[in-house]
Amino acid sequence: MRTLSEDTLALGAVRLAVSPATGTGLRPLVRPAEIETLLQDEPFPMPRTDRERALVYAVIYETHDAHRRNWAHAEEICDLINQYGLAMFLRRCGAEMSPVETLTDHYAATHAHPPWRYRLTPMDADVLFRVVLKDSRASAELITAALALLPGLPAEFATAGDELRARLERAAPPA
């Protein structure tokens, strides 16, 4: 009988939450049995990316903190991810986000909350660009992230990009 460490359980839960294999719903349901199935053929599962490492650490830390002890059951890890999703852990762990993720994280509460909150599925770049363009209170960080999306957007966004650059220049403190 193979037992999985809590780090491995958290890694499996993170991978299942973002996987399309967990269904097409906006809110995946991660279960301990599914984690075991996912990892049964992987002898020593390790986080593949720095983001996975950071998410695993954040999930484990939060589970320990929530139960006030230094160990966690698989059900507790799954319940935490099922309840809060992964976006909260991504913010807490300080993992680097791409421009589209930064914008989605900021605007998801009003536009695409469940897919981002639970699965870390970002909004479409063109939608995000338009949202920043309409947001007269967008910070310099958000404008910069929107401008980073321009190379992947259709040419029709070029004029809007000029408008955002002008807003960014006005927002920049004098040198």
TORPA-4810 file (N, C-alpha, C, O; in nm, 3 decimals):
<nodes>
NODE_1_0.084_-0.118_0.000_0.000_0.000_0.000_0.089_0.124_0.000_0.177_0.139_0.085_M
NODE_2_0.065_0.210_-0.093_0.143_0.333_-0.107_0.072_0.446_-0.034_-0.048_0.467_-0.052_R
NODE_3_0.146_0.520_0.047_0.089_0.638_0.110_0.155_0.761_0.048_0.274_0.760_0.017_T
NODE_4_0.077_0.862_0.030_0.126_0.985_-0.032_0.149_1.090_0.075_0.068_1.106_0.167_L
NODE_5_0.259_1.162_0.063_0.287_1.270_0.156_0.188_1.384_0.133_0.123_1.391_0.029_S
NODE_6_0.179_1.473_0.230_0.087_1.585_0.214_0.132_1.676_0.100_0.048_1.736_0.032_E
NODE_7_0.263_1.689_0.078_0.312_1.768_-0.036_0.265_1.706_-0.168_0.223_1.777_-0.259_D
NODE_8_0.274_1.575_-0.177_0.232_1.505_-0.298_0.081_1.518_-0.317_0.033_1.537_-0.429_T
NODE_9_0.006_1.507_-0.207_-0.139_1.523_-0.215_-0.175_1.664_-0.263_-0.263_1.682_-0.348_L
NODE_10_-0.107_1.764_-0.207_-0.134_1.902_-0.249_-0.097_1.923_-0.396_-0.168_1.992_-0.469_A
NODE_11_0.015_1.864_-0.438_0.056_1.875_-0.578_-0.049_1.812_-0.669_-0.087_1.871_-0.770_L
NODE_12_-0.096_1.694_-0.633_-0.201_1.629_-0.712_-0.329_1.711_-0.716_-0.394_1.720_-0.820_G
NODE_13_-0.365_1.772_-0.603_-0.485_1.854_-0.598_-0.472_1.978_-0.687_-0.566_2.015_-0.756_A
NODE_14_-0.354_2.040_-0.684_-0.329_2.156_-0.769_-0.338_2.116_-0.917_-0.402_2.184_-0.996_V
NODE_15_-0.274_2.006_-0.952_-0.276_1.960_-1.091_-0.417_1.924_-1.136_-0.455_1.953_-1.250_R
NODE_16_-0.493_1.861_-1.049_-0.631_1.826_-1.085_-0.718_1.950_-1.102_-0.801_1.957_-1.192_L
NODE_17_-0.699_2.048_-1.016_-0.781_2.168_-1.023_-0.765_2.242_-1.156_-0.861_2.296_-1.209_A
NODE_18_-0.643_2.244_-1.209_-0.620_2.315_-1.335_-0.639_2.227_-1.458_-0.638_2.277_-1.571_V
NODE_19_-0.655_2.099_-1.438_-0.665_2.005_-1.549_-0.804_2.006_-1.612_-0.905_2.007_-1.541_S
NODE_20_-0.810_2.005_-1.745_-0.940_1.993_-1.811_-1.004_1.856_-1.786_-1.124_1.839_-1.808_P
NODE_21_-0.926_1.760_-1.741_-0.978_1.625_-1.715_-1.076_1.623_-1.597_-1.152_1.528_-1.583_A
NODE_22_-1.075_1.726_-1.514_-1.167_1.730_-1.399_-1.304_1.782_-1.437_-1.387_1.809_-1.350_T
NODE_23_-1.329_1.796_-1.564_-1.460_1.840_-1.610_-1.455_1.979_-1.669_-1.355_2.050_-1.660_G
NODE_24_-1.566_2.015_-1.729_-1.573_2.145_-1.795_-1.642_2.249_-1.710_-1.657_2.364_-1.752_T
NODE_25_-1.685_2.212_-1.591_-1.752_2.306_-1.503_-1.659_2.418_-1.461_-1.536_2.407_-1.472_G
NODE_26_-1.717_2.525_-1.412_-1.639_2.640_-1.369_-1.566_2.611_-1.239_-1.464_2.674_-1.209_L
NODE_27_-1.618_2.517_-1.162_-1.563_2.488_-1.030_-1.536_2.338_-1.020_-1.629_2.260_-0.999_R
NODE_28_-1.411_2.297_-1.034_-1.381_2.154_-1.028_-1.396_2.102_-0.885_-1.380_2.177_-0.788_P
NODE_29_-1.426_1.975_-0.873_-1.434_1.911_-0.743_-1.318_1.813_-0.733_-1.316_1.711_-0.803_L
NODE_30_-1.223_1.844_-0.648_-1.103_1.762_-0.632_-1.126_1.668_-0.515_-1.165_1.710_-0.406_V
NODE_31_-1.101_1.537_-0.538_-1.121_1.435_-0.435_-0.993_1.354_-0.415_-0.915_1.338_-0.508_R
NODE_32_-0.972_1.304_-0.292_-0.852_1.225_-0.265_-0.833_1.105_-0.357_-0.721_1.075_-0.399_P
NODE_33_-0.941_1.036_-0.389_-0.930_0.917_-0.476_-0.880_0.956_-0.615_-0.805_0.881_-0.677_A
NODE_34_-0.922_1.072_-0.664_-0.877_1.118_-0.795_-0.729_1.154_-0.793_-0.659_1.135_-0.893_E
NODE_35_-0.682_1.206_-0.681_-0.540_1.238_-0.668_-0.458_1.110_-0.674_-0.357_1.103_-0.744_I
NODE_36_-0.503_1.007_-0.601_-0.432_0.879_-0.602_-0.430_0.821_-0.743_-0.327_0.768_-0.787_E
NODE_37_-0.541_0.829_-0.814_-0.547_0.779_-0.952_-0.451_0.856_-1.042_-0.380_0.797_-1.123_T
NODE_38_-0.449_0.989_-1.027_-0.361_1.073_-1.107_-0.215_1.036_-1.086_-0.137_1.034_-1.182_L
NODE_39_-0.177_1.008_-0.963_-0.036_0.987_-0.929_0.006_0.840_-0.918_0.120_0.812_-0.881_L
NODE_40_-0.083_0.747_-0.948_-0.051_0.606_-0.926_0.066_0.555_-1.009_0.136_0.464_-0.965_Q
NODE_41_0.089_0.609_-1.125_0.199_0.561_-1.210_0.323_0.649_-1.201_0.419_0.628_-1.274_D
NODE_42_0.321_0.746_-1.112_0.434_0.836_-1.096_0.503_0.803_-0.963_0.450_0.836_-0.857_E
NODE_43_0.619_0.738_-0.967_0.681_0.691_-0.843_0.718_0.801_-0.744_0.693_0.785_-0.624_P
NODE_44_0.776_0.910_-0.789_0.816_1.020_-0.701_0.773_1.152_-0.762_0.855_1.223_-0.820_F
NODE_45_0.644_1.185_-0.751_0.596_1.309_-0.814_0.659_1.431_-0.749_0.658_1.447_-0.627_P
NODE_46_0.713_1.515_-0.833_0.776_1.639_-0.786_0.711_1.755_-0.861_0.668_1.740_-0.975_M
NODE_47_0.705_1.872_-0.795_0.656_1.990_-0.868_0.745_2.017_-0.988_0.868_2.014_-0.978_P
NODE_48_0.683_2.042_-1.101_0.759_2.065_-1.224_0.801_2.210_-1.242_0.896_2.240_-1.313_R
NODE_49_0.730_2.297_-1.178_0.757_2.439_-1.197_0.769_2.510_-1.062_0.727_2.458_-0.959_T
NODE_50_0.826_2.629_-1.066_0.832_2.711_-0.945_0.691_2.746_-0.898_0.666_2.755_-0.778_D
NODE_51_0.601_2.767_-0.992_0.462_2.799_-0.957_0.399_2.684_-0.881_0.333_2.707_-0.779_R
NODE_52_0.418_2.561_-0.929_0.362_2.446_-0.857_0.421_2.438_-0.716_0.349_2.413_-0.619_E
NODE_53_0.551_2.458_-0.705_0.616_2.455_-0.573_0.553_2.557_-0.479_0.521_2.527_-0.364_R
NODE_54_0.535_2.677_-0.530_0.478_2.785_-0.448_0.333_2.756_-0.410_0.293_2.780_-0.297_A
NODE_55_0.255_2.705_-0.505_0.116_2.672_-0.475_0.106_2.559_-0.373_0.023_2.565_-0.282_L
NODE_56_0.189_2.456_-0.388_0.189_2.345_-0.293_0.222_2.397_-0.154_0.154_2.363_-0.057_V
NODE_57_0.325_2.480_-0.143_0.362_2.536_-0.014_0.246_2.616_0.046_0.216_2.602_0.165_Y
NODE_58_0.182_2.700_-0.035_0.073_2.783_0.015_-0.046_2.699_0.061_-0.106_2.728_0.164_A
NODE_59_-0.078_2.595_-0.014_-0.190_2.506_0.024_-0.159_2.435_0.155_-0.243_2.430_0.245_V
NODE_60_-0.039_2.379_0.166_0.000_2.307_0.288_0.002_2.403_0.407_-0.050_2.371_0.513_I
NODE_61_0.061_2.519_0.389_0.068_2.617_0.497_-0.072_2.654_0.546_-0.098_2.658_0.666_Y
NODE_62_-0.161_2.681_0.452_-0.297_2.720_0.487_-0.372_2.606_0.556_-0.448_2.630_0.650_E
NODE_63_-0.351_2.484_0.510_-0.416_2.369_0.573_-0.366_2.352_0.716_-0.446_2.330_0.807_T
NODE_64_-0.237_2.361_0.736_-0.181_2.352_0.872_-0.238_2.463_0.960_-0.279_2.438_1.074_H
NODE_65_-0.241_2.583_0.908_-0.290_2.697_0.984_-0.438_2.682_1.018_-0.480_2.712_1.130_D
NODE_66_-0.517_2.635_0.923_-0.661_2.621_0.944_-0.694_2.518_1.051_-0.792_2.532_1.123_A
NODE_67_-0.611_2.414_1.061_-0.638_2.306_1.157_-0.546_2.311_1.279_-0.555_2.227_1.368_H
NODE_68_-0.459_2.410_1.282_-0.368_2.433_1.394_-0.287_2.309_1.432_-0.279_2.268_1.548_R
NODE_69_-0.228_2.250_1.328_-0.137_2.137_1.348_-0.045_2.127_1.228_-0.068_2.192_1.127_R
NODE_70_0.059_2.046_1.239_0.161_2.036_1.134_0.143_1.918_1.042_0.242_1.865_0.990_N
NODE_71_0.025_1.875_1.020_-0.003_1.770_0.923_-0.145_1.787_0.872_-0.229_1.852_0.935_W
NODE_72_-0.171_1.729_0.758_-0.302_1.746_0.695_-0.346_1.616_0.630_-0.266_1.541_0.574_A
NODE_73_-0.475_1.591_0.637_-0.536_1.477_0.568_-0.567_1.517_0.424_-0.583_1.635_0.394_H
NODE_74_-0.575_1.420_0.338_-0.607_1.445_0.198_-0.740_1.518_0.184_-0.754_1.610_0.102_A
NODE_75_-0.839_1.478_0.264_-0.971_1.542_0.257_-0.962_1.690_0.291_-1.032_1.772_0.231_E
NODE_76_-0.878_1.726_0.387_-0.865_1.865_0.427_-0.802_1.948_0.316_-0.843_2.062_0.292_E
NODE_77_-0.703_1.892_0.250_-0.638_1.962_0.139_-0.739_1.982_0.026_-0.750_2.092_-0.030_I
NODE_78_-0.812_1.877_-0.008_-0.912_1.886_-0.115_-1.022_1.985_-0.078_-1.063_2.066_-0.162_C
NODE_79_-1.070_1.979_0.046_-1.176_2.071_0.088_-1.132_2.216_0.076_-1.210_2.302_0.033_D
NODE_80_-1.008_2.244_0.114_-0.957_2.380_0.107_-0.952_2.431_-0.038_-0.994_2.543_-0.066_L
NODE_81_-0.902_2.348_-0.127_-0.895_2.387_-0.269_-1.035_2.397_-0.328_-1.063_2.488_-0.406_I
NODE_82_-1.123_2.303_-0.293_-1.260_2.308_-0.344_-1.333_2.432_-0.295_-1.415_2.489_-0.368_N
NODE_83_-1.306_2.474_-0.173_-1.375_2.589_-0.116_-1.321_2.722_-0.170_-1.399_2.808_-0.211_Q
NODE_84_-1.190_2.738_-0.171_-1.131_2.867_-0.204_-1.077_2.879_-0.346_-1.061_2.990_-0.396_Y
NODE_85_-1.051_2.768_-0.413_-0.990_2.773_-0.545_-0.841_2.800_-0.535_-0.786_2.805_-0.425_G
NODE_86_-0.776_2.816_-0.650_-0.631_2.834_-0.652_-0.585_2.979_-0.660_-0.471_3.009_-0.624_L
NODE_87_-0.669_3.069_-0.705_-0.627_3.208_-0.722_-0.582_3.270_-0.590_-0.485_3.345_-0.586_A
NODE_88_-0.653_3.239_-0.483_-0.615_3.293_-0.352_-0.474_3.247_-0.315_-0.394_3.326_-0.264_M
NODE_89_-0.444_3.121_-0.339_-0.312_3.068_-0.305_-0.204_3.127_-0.395_-0.091_3.150_-0.352_F
NODE_90_-0.239_3.151_-0.521_-0.143_3.211_-0.614_-0.105_3.351_-0.566_0.013_3.387_-0.568_L
NODE_91_-0.203_3.428_-0.525_-0.174_3.563_-0.472_-0.091_3.555_-0.345_0.005_3.631_-0.328_R
NODE_92_-0.127_3.466_-0.256_-0.058_3.456_-0.126_0.087_3.409_-0.139_0.173_3.452_-0.062_R
NODE_93_0.112_3.321_-0.234_0.248_3.265_-0.243_0.343_3.357_-0.319_0.464_3.335_-0.317_C
NODE_94_0.289_3.458_-0.384_0.374_3.554_-0.453_0.436_3.502_-0.582_0.535_3.557_-0.629_G
NODE_95_0.380_3.397_-0.638_0.432_3.344_-0.765_0.415_3.448_-0.875_0.319_3.525_-0.876_A
NODE_96_0.509_3.449_-0.966_0.506_3.545_-1.075_0.386_3.515_-1.167_0.358_3.400_-1.200_E
NODE_97_0.319_3.622_-1.206_0.204_3.608_-1.296_0.235_3.677_-1.428_0.304_3.779_-1.432_M
NODE_98_0.183_3.621_-1.534_0.196_3.683_-1.666_0.106_3.807_-1.671_0.020_3.824_-1.584_S
NODE_99_0.124_3.894_-1.770_0.037_4.011_-1.780_-0.112_3.975_-1.786_-0.195_4.041_-1.723_P
NODE_100_-0.145_3.872_-1.862_-0.287_3.834_-1.872_-0.338_3.782_-1.738_-0.455_3.804_-1.705_V
NODE_101_-0.255_3.715_-1.662_-0.296_3.667_-1.530_-0.309_3.782_-1.431_-0.400_3.783_-1.348_E
NODE_102_-0.218_3.878_-1.438_-0.225_3.994_-1.351_-0.356_4.069_-1.374_-0.424_4.108_-1.279_T
NODE_103_-0.390_4.089_-1.499_-0.514_4.159_-1.532_-0.636_4.077_-1.494_-0.733_4.131_-1.440_L
NODE_104_-0.632_3.948_-1.520_-0.745_3.862_-1.484_-0.765_3.864_-1.333_-0.878_3.874_-1.285_T
NODE_105_-0.656_3.854_-1.259_-0.667_3.855_-1.114_-0.732_3.983_-1.063_-0.809_3.980_-0.968_D
NODE_106_-0.701_4.093_-1.127_-0.758_4.221_-1.085_-0.905_4.234_-1.125_-0.987_4.281_-1.046_H
NODE_107_-0.938_4.193_-1.246_-1.072_4.217_-1.299_-1.166_4.096_-1.290_-1.283_4.108_-1.326_Y
NODE_108_-1.119_3.982_-1.245_-1.200_3.860_-1.248_-1.324_3.868_-1.161_-1.425_3.805_-1.193_A
NODE_109_-1.320_3.941_-1.053_-1.436_3.947_-0.964_-1.561_3.996_-1.037_-1.672_3.959_-1.000_A
NODE_110_-1.544_4.076_-1.140_-1.659_4.128_-1.211_-1.682_4.061_-1.346_-1.792_4.068_-1.400_T
NODE_111_-1.580_3.995_-1.401_-1.594_3.944_-1.537_-1.583_3.792_-1.552_-1.661_3.733_-1.627_H
NODE_112_-1.492_3.727_-1.486_-1.469_3.584_-1.508_-1.430_3.516_-1.378_-1.334_3.438_-1.374_A
NODE_113_-1.501_3.543_-1.275_-1.463_3.500_-1.142_-1.441_3.348_-1.126_-1.331_3.309_-1.088_H
NODE_114_-1.538_3.264_-1.153_-1.517_3.121_-1.123_-1.403_3.054_-1.200_-1.325_2.982_-1.137_P
NODE_115_-1.388_3.072_-1.330_-1.277_3.003_-1.397_-1.140_3.046_-1.345_-1.050_2.963_-1.334_P
NODE_116_-1.123_3.172_-1.313_-0.995_3.217_-1.258_-0.980_3.171_-1.114_-0.876_3.116_-1.077_W
NODE_117_-1.081_3.193_-1.034_-1.073_3.161_-0.892_-1.040_3.014_-0.866_-0.956_2.983_-0.782_R
NODE_118_-1.104_2.926_-0.938_-1.088_2.783_-0.909_-0.986_2.713_-0.996_-0.919_2.621_-0.950_Y
NODE_119_-0.972_2.754_-1.122_-0.889_2.682_-1.217_-0.768_2.761_-1.268_-0.684_2.706_-1.340_R
NODE_120_-0.758_2.886_-1.231_-0.653_2.976_-1.283_-0.661_2.989_-1.435_-0.559_2.999_-1.504_L
NODE_121_-0.782_2.989_-1.486_-0.805_3.008_-1.629_-0.820_3.158_-1.654_-0.917_3.219_-1.608_T
NODE_122_-0.726_3.218_-1.726_-0.733_3.363_-1.747_-0.840_3.401_-1.849_-0.886_3.319_-1.929_P
NODE_123_-0.878_3.527_-1.843_-0.973_3.582_-1.939_-0.902_3.601_-2.073_-0.779_3.593_-2.080_M
NODE_124_-0.978_3.625_-2.176_-0.921_3.649_-2.309_-0.847_3.782_-2.309_-0.891_3.880_-2.249_D
NODE_125_-0.733_3.785_-2.377_-0.648_3.903_-2.380_-0.721_4.025_-2.438_-0.706_4.135_-2.386_A
NODE_126_-0.799_4.006_-2.544_-0.867_4.120_-2.603_-0.972_4.178_-2.509_-0.991_4.300_-2.504_D
NODE_127_-1.040_4.093_-2.434_-1.139_4.139_-2.336_-1.068_4.219_-2.226_-1.113_4.326_-2.186_V
NODE_128_-0.957_4.166_-2.178_-0.882_4.236_-2.073_-0.831_4.371_-2.121_-0.837_4.470_-2.048_L
NODE_129_-0.782_4.376_-2.244_-0.731_4.501_-2.298_-0.843_4.606_-2.302_-0.823_4.721_-2.264_F
NODE_130_-0.961_4.563_-2.347_-1.075_4.656_-2.353_-1.116_4.703_-2.214_-1.151_4.820_-2.195_R
NODE_131_-1.112_4.613_-2.117_-1.150_4.649_-1.980_-1.054_4.754_-1.924_-1.098_4.851_-1.863_V
NODE_132_-0.926_4.736_-1.946_-0.828_4.835_-1.898_-0.849_4.967_-1.969_-0.840_5.073_-1.908_V
NODE_133_-0.878_4.962_-2.097_-0.901_5.084_-2.175_-1.019_5.163_-2.117_-1.015_5.286_-2.112_L
NODE_134_-1.124_5.093_-2.075_-1.244_5.158_-2.020_-1.227_5.199_-1.874_-1.303_5.281_-1.824_K
NODE_135_-1.129_5.142_-1.806_-1.109_5.169_-1.664_-1.027_5.296_-1.647_-0.904_5.294_-1.660_D
NODE_136_-1.094_5.406_-1.617_-1.024_5.534_-1.604_-0.935_5.539_-1.480_-0.850_5.626_-1.469_S
NODE_137_-0.955_5.446_-1.387_-0.873_5.443_-1.265_-0.769_5.331_-1.267_-0.714_5.297_-1.163_R
NODE_138_-0.742_5.274_-1.383_-0.643_5.166_-1.393_-0.506_5.217_-1.350_-0.463_5.325_-1.389_A
NODE_139_-0.439_5.137_-1.268_-0.306_5.176_-1.219_-0.203_5.161_-1.330_-0.230_5.102_-1.435_S
NODE_140_-0.086_5.216_-1.306_0.023_5.205_-1.403_0.059_5.059_-1.425_0.092_5.019_-1.537_A
NODE_141_0.053_4.979_-1.320_0.083_4.835_-1.333_-0.015_4.767_-1.428_0.025_4.685_-1.511_E
NODE_142_-0.143_4.799_-1.416_-0.245_4.739_-1.503_-0.230_4.787_-1.647_-0.246_4.709_-1.741_L
NODE_143_-0.201_4.914_-1.665_-0.181_4.968_-1.800_-0.060_4.903_-1.864_-0.064_4.867_-1.982_I
NODE_144_0.047_4.887_-1.788_0.169_4.822_-1.840_0.139_4.678_-1.880_0.186_4.631_-1.983_T
NODE_145_0.061_4.608_-1.797_0.025_4.469_-1.830_-0.059_4.464_-1.957_-0.041_4.375_-2.040_A
NODE_146_-0.150_4.559_-1.972_-0.233_4.563_-2.093_-0.149_4.590_-2.217_-0.170_4.530_-2.322_A
NODE_147_-0.053_4.680_-2.204_0.035_4.711_-2.318_0.120_4.590_-2.356_0.155_4.573_-2.473_L
NODE_148_0.155_4.507_-2.258_0.232_4.386_-2.287_0.152_4.286_-2.371_0.209_4.197_-2.433_A
NODE_149_0.020_4.300_-2.372_-0.066_4.210_-2.451_-0.073_4.251_-2.598_-0.111_4.170_-2.683_L
NODE_150_-0.038_4.375_-2.629_-0.054_4.428_-2.765_0.006_4.343_-2.876_-0.061_4.324_-2.978_L
NODE_151_0.128_4.290_-2.862_0.183_4.211_-2.973_0.097_4.091_-3.015_0.103_4.049_-3.130_P
NODE_152_0.020_4.038_-2.924_-0.064_3.922_-2.958_-0.205_3.959_-3.000_-0.285_3.870_-3.031_G
NODE_153_-0.237_4.086_-3.000_-0.372_4.132_-3.036_-0.377_4.176_-3.182_-0.273_4.208_-3.240_L
NODE_154_-0.495_4.178_-3.241_-0.509_4.226_-3.380_-0.467_4.372_-3.393_-0.463_4.447_-3.295_P
NODE_155_-0.435_4.411_-3.514_-0.385_4.546_-3.544_-0.484_4.655_-3.504_-0.443_4.769_-3.479_A
NODE_156_-0.610_4.625_-3.497_-0.712_4.725_-3.462_-0.692_4.781_-3.320_-0.750_4.885_-3.287_E
NODE_157_-0.613_4.715_-3.239_-0.589_4.762_-3.103_-0.473_4.862_-3.095_-0.448_4.917_-2.988_F
NODE_158_-0.404_4.885_-3.204_-0.285_4.972_-3.202_-0.319_5.114_-3.157_-0.246_5.172_-3.077_A
NODE_159_-0.428_5.170_-3.207_-0.467_5.305_-3.170_-0.499_5.312_-3.021_-0.463_5.407_-2.953_T
NODE_160_-0.568_5.210_-2.972_-0.600_5.205_-2.829_-0.472_5.191_-2.747_-0.464_5.242_-2.635_A
NODE_161_-0.374_5.122_-2.802_-0.245_5.109_-2.734_-0.179_5.245_-2.718_-0.118_5.272_-2.614_G
NODE_162_-0.190_5.330_-2.820_-0.135_5.465_-2.810_-0.203_5.544_-2.698_-0.139_5.619_-2.625_D
NODE_163_-0.334_5.526_-2.687_-0.408_5.595_-2.580_-0.362_5.547_-2.442_-0.346_5.628_-2.350_E
NODE_164_-0.340_5.418_-2.428_-0.291_5.366_-2.299_-0.150_5.415_-2.269_-0.118_5.445_-2.154_L
NODE_165_-0.065_5.423_-2.370_0.071_5.475_-2.349_0.067_5.620_-2.300_0.143_5.660_-2.212_R
NODE_166_-0.023_5.698_-2.358_-0.038_5.838_-2.316_-0.086_5.845_-2.171_-0.038_5.928_-2.094_A
NODE_167_-0.180_5.760_-2.133_-0.227_5.756_-1.994_-0.113_5.717_-1.900_-0.101_5.770_-1.790_R
NODE_168_-0.031_5.624_-1.945_0.081_5.578_-1.863_0.182_5.692_-1.843_0.233_5.710_-1.733_L
NODE_169_0.209_5.767_-1.948_0.302_5.880_-1.937_0.247_5.987_-1.843_0.323_6.044_-1.764_E
NODE_170_0.117_6.013_-1.849_0.056_6.112_-1.759_0.060_6.065_-1.614_0.072_6.146_-1.523_R
NODE_171_0.051_5.934_-1.594_0.051_5.879_-1.457_0.190_5.868_-1.399_0.205_5.859_-1.277_A
NODE_172_0.293_5.868_-1.483_0.430_5.852_-1.435_0.475_5.977_-1.361_0.450_6.089_-1.405_A
NODE_173_0.542_5.958_-1.249_0.590_6.077_-1.175_0.702_6.143_-1.254_0.778_6.075_-1.323_P
NODE_174_0.715_6.275_-1.244_0.821_6.345_-1.317_0.958_6.302_-1.267_0.977_6.276_-1.148_P
NODE_175_1.053_6.295_-1.359_1.189_6.250_-1.324_1.274_6.357_-1.266_1.390_6.333_-1.233_A
</nodes>
